Amino acid sequence: MESNFVDYVKIYCRSGKGGRGSMHLRHVKYNPNGGPDGGDGGKGGSIILRGNHNYWTLLHLKYERHIFAEHGGNGGKDKCHGTDGKDVYIDVPCGTVVYNAETGKYVCDVTYDGQEVLLLKGGRGGLGNFQFRSATNQAPRYAQPGEPMQEMIIILELKLLADVGLVGFPNAGKSTLVSALSNARPKIANYPFTTMEPSLGIVGYRDNQSFVMADIPGIIEGASEGRGLGLRFLRHIERNSLLLFMVSGDTDDIRKEYEILLNELRQFNPELMDKHRVLAVTKCDLLDEELIEMLRETVPTDIPVVFISAVTNKGLDELKDVLWHELNAESNKLAAVTTSESIVHRDKDMSLFAAELADEGEDEDIEYLDEDDLEDFEDFEYEEDEE
């Protein structure tokens, strides 16, 4: 069964070209020297990205291979202005980052509902010969062509906006924790990689306050080399203010597993090391108090550690207190908007896109529509009304 969660798409976009201005000389029997009256060309339509909180995936754009804006209309006689091409709005979920598919460079970012970002500007319409009249040039026989269109192949990449991102190995209890703390109902089963797509849950806190928790598929050692599900979903925690590492209490070495997870994140994006971190030791219902006290001496000491059990609700209130304190710490109030300076351009991300898009047949050459060449000025002919 095909998943409804789509976090990246590849689209060819093209704005509209401007309409050409008209070269026309008015000549009627009651006004034989009417002079120039050629109108201006219309403006071409633009491609505009717009944030929409009603979308949470890019599924609605998955099969949009081409998006075109309208061309501007040509100017006419009697100073008639050409029609403006309609702008095309592309609604995307908040947290969408746009890259140039050919260069891999960051283009723009859509982070809040209603935000509009001009992706491709439509061409300006050309001026008609009426605009060039003067005392020394009373019958100009030339007009401007419209400005050309702009085109780009873009990659839209969704990064979920959440306060807390869960990081852990498969079967560490991430989905169980999200279901225990929120109304989210991710798939839970006793086998690895149960979670195949990210999910969000709203965690209620005291005084009607809340924060958002993001559950992503588990990673394994060597994920940066493409093992397991690789690092495909780790982009969804780049925007999280806090990372909650989850290690099962029945593992042989809690510190070692934590270091492995930390290293995989470092390989993916070194900037993730600057985020606040909390460690939750899960499945503590399988441990007695004496063993838990022994484990406290082996866990990392540079971050807050909480022993929990999502099945028996052990330690969940303490965990929410720790998460809330870390989220509101003065040193954790980071900028939420991604900029070109904070984006890490990863060649492996582009190769990942290429590999997965190839499986879907999306890396085929795109056929560009042929455009008629602008008419040369010398092709304009003197027009005479028969009025």
Stockholm file with secondary structure:
# STOCKHOLM 1.0

chainA/1-387         MESNFVDYVKIYCRSGKGGRGSMHLRHVKYNPNGGPDGGDGGKGGSIILRGNHNYWTLLHLKYERHIFAEHGGNGGKDKCHGTDGKDVYIDVPCGTVVYNAETGKYVCDVTYDGQEVLLLKGGRGGLGNFQFRSATNQAPRYAQPGEPMQEMIIILELKLLADVGLVGFPNAGKSTLVSALSNARPKIANYPFTTMEPSLGIVGYRDNQSFVMADIPGIIEGASEGRGLGLRFLRHIERNSLLLFMVSGDTDDIRKEYEILLNELRQFNPELMDKHRVLAVTKCDLLDEELIEMLRETVPTDIPVVFISAVTNKGLDELKDVLWHELNAESNKLAAVTTSESIVHRDKDMSLFAAELADEGEDEDIEYLDEDDLEDFEDFEYEEDEE
#=GR chainA/1-387 SS CCCSCCCEEEEEEECCCCCCCCCCEEEETTEEEEEECCCCCCCCCCEEEEECTTCCSSGGGTTCCEEECCCCCCCBTTTBCCCCCCCEEEEECTTEEEEETTTCCEEEEECSTTCEEEEECCCCCCCCGGGGCCSSCSSCCCCCCCCCCCEEEEEEEECCCCSEEEEECTTSSHHHHHHHHSSCCCCCCSSTTCCCSCEEEEEECGGGCEEEEEECCCCCTTGGGTCTTTTTTGGGGTTCSEEEEEEETTSSCHHHHHHHHHHHHHHHCGGGGGSEEEEEEECGGGSCHHHHHHHHTTSCSSSCEEECBTTTTBTHHHHHHHHHHHHTCGGGCCCCSCCTTTCCCCHHHHHHHHHHHHHTTTTSCCCCCCCCCCCCGGGCCCCCCCC
#=GC SS_cons         CCCSCCCEEEEEEECCCCCCCCCCEEEETTEEEEEECCCCCCCCCCEEEEECTTCCSSGGGTTCCEEECCCCCCCBTTTBCCCCCCCEEEEECTTEEEEETTTCCEEEEECSTTCEEEEECCCCCCCCGGGGCCSSCSSCCCCCCCCCCCEEEEEEEECCCCSEEEEECTTSSHHHHHHHHSSCCCCCCSSTTCCCSCEEEEEECGGGCEEEEEECCCCCTTGGGTCTTTTTTGGGGTTCSEEEEEEETTSSCHHHHHHHHHHHHHHHCGGGGGSEEEEEEECGGGSCHHHHHHHHTTSCSSSCEEECBTTTTBTHHHHHHHHHHHHTCGGGCCCCSCCTTTCCCCHHHHHHHHHHHHHTTTTSCCCCCCCCCCCCGGGCCCCCCCC
//
